[in-house]
């Protein structure tokens, strides 16, 4: 038997029976694993729906901690490499990429 759950003074249709809501309430605090277990036992309900319903009912739901962004090992920047090239070849310091003359100078140093 399905019922309508009233939230915030509005009538909302629901795929959840009173028994399902009672099971969710008893399973507090809910988390991802519990939501998946509950959804597996209920036909036509997925874990995302269980989580959404729990939140809409004001039930306690503990979110999975967000994964910290991995810190990339950064090498020297393009500007640092460019400064090093200019320094080692005795080229004048200036902002921006190498000029055509500077590139020709670098090419000659390889030959």
N, C-alpha and C positions, 0 to 999 in steps of 0.2 A: 504494500500500500504506500503510495507516495503522498507527500504533503507539501504544502506551501509554507515556507519559512518567512516570517515577517521581519524585515530589517529596516530600521530607521523610519518606521511608520509607513513603509510602502509594501504592497503585496508583490512578492517576487516568486516566480515559478521556480521549482527546485527539482533536481534529479535525486535528491537525498531524502531518505525517509527519516522519521524521528529516531528510529533505531540506529541508523547510520550516524546521525548527528550525536547520539548518545555514546556510540563507540568512539567517535572522534574526540568527544569531550573527555571520556575516561582515559584516552591514550595520551593526554597532554603531559608534558610539552611535546608537541609534534615536531618531527624533523623529516628530512628527505627519506630516510630509510623507513620510518614508520608510515609515511604517506604512500610509499611504494607498496608496502605490505598491505595496507588497507585497500588500496586501489586494486591489487591483485585478487582480493576476495570479493570485489564488487563488479558485476558485469556492466560494461559500458562506461566505467569511470576510470580516468587515468590519474596518475599521481599529481599532475599539475592542477587538475580539477580539485583534488582533495586539499592541496595547499591553498588554493584560491578560496575554497569554501571555508576552511579553517580561519583564514584571515578575515573573511567577510563576517564570520560569526564572532570575531574577537577572541578566538581561541589562541593559546600560546603556541607560537611556531618559532623554532630556533633555526635560523638560516645557516647553511653551511658557510664556514668562514671563507671569505674571498682570498684567493691565492695572491700572494705578494708578487708583484712584477719582478721578473728576473733581471738582475743587473748585468748588463752586457759588458764584457771586457772591451773597453774602447781603446783602440790604438791611437796614434797621433792623428790630429785633424789634418785636413788638406792644407790649411793655413800654416800649421806647424811644419809640415813636410816641405811646403813651398819656401818657408823661411830658412829651413835647413839647407835646401838646394842653393838658394841665393847666397847664404853664408859660406858654404863650402866652395862655391865657384867664384866668390868675390863679386857677385852681382850687387848692384845698388838696392837698398831696401825701398820698397814701394808697395802700395796696396794692390790687390787684384792678382790676376793670372800673369803668367810670363808673357812677355812681348815676343814678337817674331824674332827679333835680334837676340833676345835672351835664350830662346829655344835653339837658335842656330849655334850660340855659344856652348850650350850644353851638348849638342850633337857633336860639335868639334872636339869637346873634351873626351868623348868616348872613342874617337878615332885615333 
